[in-house]
Amino acid sequence: MVRSDGIEFWSVRGLAPVLGYSKWKNFSKAINRAKLAYKHSGLEITDRFPDIKKTIKMPKRVEKEVVDY
């Protein structure tokens, strides 16, 4: 769970393991299907699926920027 300006929310990467997804690649496929369904319903994807960049730590003290929602 993330807190921002007093508001609590889940990032998608934090929610994936709770929903049983052990790999981001598999959860990403589900997110892409949801985005496509939202688009086909005539709605703007970015209204509900804003791309958020997140920095994660990698081995050897390297950091990597990844997509989150």
N, C-alpha and C positions, 0 to 999 in steps of 0.2 A: 504494500500500500504506500502511496505517495501523498504527501501533504503539500499544498501550494495555496498560499493566501488563506489559510484556515479551511480549505476544502480538501476532503480526502477522496482519493480516486485510485483505481488500479491501473497500472500500465499493462499493456497487452503481454509484454514479456514476463511480468510478474504473475499474471493470471494464467498463463499457459500451463505451468506445472499443476496448478490447482484443478484444471480441467482435464488432466491426464496426458498432456502432451510433453514428452520428454525431450523432443527436438524442436527447435524453432522452425526448421524447414517444414515440418509437418503442420505446425500451427499456422505458419505463413500461408500455406495452401488454403486452409479453411478461411482465413481472413480475406484472401483474394476472391474466393467464391462469394463470400458475404458482400464484398465491395461490388462485384459484378451484379449480384441480385439487386443491390441498392440502386445501381446505375440503371438497370433495366426497368426499375419501377419509376423512372423519370426524376429521380432525386439527385442532388449534387453530392458526390462521394466525399468531397472534402468537408462537408457539413458534419459528417459523423465519423469520418476516418482521417483526421488531420495527421499528416506525417510529422512525427516528432523524432528528432535525432537524440540518441543517448550514447554516452561514452562508457565503454566497458573495459575492464582491465584484462589484458591477455598475459600469457606467460612472458617471462623475462622483462617485466615492468613496462610492457608496451601497451598502449591504449588504442582502442579502435572505436570509430563512430559507427553505430548501427541504427537501423530504422526501428521505431517503436510506434505505438498508437495509443 
